[in-house]
Amino acid sequence: MRTIIIGDVHGCADQLRELLLKVDFQKQEDRLLLTGDAFSRGPDPLQMWALIRETRAEMVLGNHDARLLEQLETQAAGRSPRFRWSNQSRTFDSLNPAGAELLPWLRSLPLYIDDADFLLVHAGINPEKGLSGTRRDEFLTIRTWPPTKKHTGPRWHDAYQPTRPLIVFGHDAPGGLVVKERDDKPYLLGLDSGCVYGNQLSAYILEEARLVRVPSRQQQGEWLQRDA
């Protein structure tokens, strides 16, 4: 069995299908994991949900997924959800037909998956306090260290001293693909290579220590909105 980890898809379902074909994904044999933020901003959230069900993918909760969960919870409680940006309402409307299935699935998503060979998180961990000392908001949104609200500056993983075989994360499209090695082996991988912004969708095959990428079909900045 292979372990295939794929970075933030953000509704780019066609590119995910292409990437799964490129790595020759076998549903009965391979384990598929996603770094979170599966649906938002991109062109086909509902097809992305169909792919998750089809492949039986595992995923950690991303910040956009957490927001979508809140919106679905609000609707389930009989109130009207609020949307800060137009891409949020577009994603919500697209996924609404699957809401009855999607809501319990989102509720079940963990903040991290701690395997013997890797730790999967959405944004990262607190580099000083480690996994056990990382708060929920840090799992979902940490980017810079010391923490700021900016997209530029030193990253949390610049302050991280390796204590685990491998940490895999997403979230940081502005930072691009990140590969940090020790003794010729990666100990840290950032797989959000900005597919929804016109760049690439990236996968890492753990047992082969191999990165695989496919180009985005989105125009540069086509789906970029101001929300983080």
Secondary structure, 3 states (H helix, E strand, C coil): CCEEEECCCCCCHHHHHHHHHHCCCCCCCCEEEECCCCCCCCCCHHHHHHHHHHHCCEECCCHHHHHHHHHHHHHHCCCCCCCCCHHHHHHHHHHHHHHHHHHHHHHHCCCEEECCCCEEECCCCECCCEHHHCCHHHHHHCCECCCCCCCCCCEHHHCCCCCCCCEEECCCHHHCCEEEEECCEEEEEECCCCHHHCCEEEEEEHHHCEEEEEECCCCCCCCCCCCC
